[in-house]
Amino acid sequence: MTRPGEFVLGDTVFLDGSPRVVERLAGTPARPILRVSGCSSRPEAEALRGASLAVPGAARLEPGEFWASDLEGCLVVDGERELGVVSRMVALPSCEALEVGGRLIPMVRDAVRSIDVAGRRIDVDLGFLGE
């Protein structure tokens, strides 16, 4: 998988922990329609309704890229000042933002100095945000 919502023919996905190969794609990135191995009829597809879908995507991320879920729980700081932890990512009309203690911090270069996913730390510039 290249990005959330973008599947590739031949990718392996996991339905309730069972590996399946993506055999056909239709729909849009926002609403994909997949045909997976071991599922060739409507009754077989209906039997999968409600199954958990897991996509191993970290192996395809480029250096410096991350999933939004990787940032949840990261400590957010402005230099040495601790601001809190990321509770979630919020999709805004112009960008995504980190929600930290009720505050939204836009994921833009001027507001975010650095992201250390492995160290679970994000350094932001509150000065840019007018604080």
C-alpha positions in Angstrom: 0.0 0.0 0.0 1.5 3.3 -1.0 -0.8 5.7 1.1 -3.9 5.1 3.2 -6.7 4.3 0.9 -4.5 3.5 -2.1 -4.2 -0.2 -2.8 -2.0 -1.9 -5.4 -2.8 -5.1 -7.3 -0.9 -8.0 -5.8 -0.6 -6.4 -2.4 -1.2 -8.7 0.6 -3.9 -7.5 3.1 -5.1 -9.3 6.2 -8.8 -10.0 6.8 -9.3 -11.1 10.4 -5.6 -12.0 10.4 -5.8 -14.2 7.3 -3.5 -13.1 4.4 -5.3 -12.3 1.1 -3.9 -11.0 -2.1 -5.6 -8.0 -3.9 -6.7 -9.4 -7.2 -8.9 -6.6 -8.6 -9.4 -2.9 -7.8 -12.3 -0.6 -8.5 -13.9 2.4 -6.9 -11.9 5.4 -5.7 -9.1 5.9 -3.2 -11.7 7.3 -0.8 -14.1 4.3 -1.4 -12.1 1.4 -2.8 -13.7 -1.8 -3.9 -11.4 -4.8 -3.7 -11.5 -8.4 -4.8 -9.2 -10.5 -2.7 -8.0 -14.1 -3.1 -10.3 -16.7 -1.7 -13.4 -14.6 -2.3 -14.9 -15.0 -5.8 -18.7 -14.8 -5.1 -21.1 -12.4 -3.5 -21.9 -14.9 -0.6 -18.2 -15.2 0.1 -17.8 -11.4 0.1 -20.9 -11.0 2.3 -19.3 -13.4 4.8 -16.4 -11.0 5.2 -18.7 -8.1 6.2 -17.4 -6.7 9.5 -14.0 -8.4 9.2 -11.0 -6.4 10.4 -8.8 -5.2 7.5 -5.1 -4.8 8.2 -2.6 -3.5 5.6 1.1 -3.8 6.2 2.2 -0.4 4.9 5.2 0.7 6.9 7.6 -1.2 4.6 6.6 1.1 1.7 6.9 4.4 3.5 9.7 6.7 2.3 12.3 8.0 4.8 10.7 10.8 6.8 7.1 9.6 6.1 4.8 8.1 8.7 1.2 7.1 9.3 -1.1 9.4 11.3 -1.6 6.7 13.9 2.2 6.7 14.4 1.9 10.2 15.9 -0.8 9.5 18.4 0.6 9.5 21.9 3.8 11.3 20.9 5.0 14.0 23.3 4.7 17.5 21.8 7.2 20.2 22.9 8.2 23.7 22.0 11.9 23.5 22.7 12.1 22.3 26.3 8.4 23.3 27.1 6.1 20.2 27.2 2.7 20.9 25.7 1.1 17.4 26.0 0.6 14.4 23.8 -1.1 13.9 20.5 -4.6 12.6 21.0 -5.4 12.4 17.3 -4.9 13.8 13.8 -7.6 16.1 12.5 -8.3 16.6 8.8 -8.8 20.3 8.2 -9.7 21.8 4.8 -6.2 23.1 4.1 -4.0 20.6 6.0 -4.0 18.0 8.8 -3.5 19.1 12.4 -2.3 17.5 15.6 -4.8 17.7 18.5 -2.8 18.3 21.7 -4.7 19.2 24.9 -7.5 20.8 23.0 -5.1 22.8 20.8 -4.8 22.2 17.1 -1.3 22.4 15.6 -1.3 22.5 11.8 1.0 20.0 10.1 2.9 22.6 8.2 6.6 23.2 7.9 6.6 26.5 9.7 4.7 25.1 12.7 6.4 21.7 13.1 10.2 21.9 13.6 10.8 18.1 13.8 9.1 14.8 14.2 10.9 11.9 15.8 8.5 8.9 15.5 11.0 6.4 17.1 11.7 8.8 20.0 7.9 9.6 20.2 8.6 13.4 20.2 7.4 16.3 18.1 8.9 19.7 18.4 6.6 22.6 17.3 7.0 26.4 17.1 4.2 28.1 19.2 5.6 31.4 18.0 4.4 30.6 14.5 1.0 29.9 16.0 0.9 33.3 17.7 1.3 32.0 21.2 
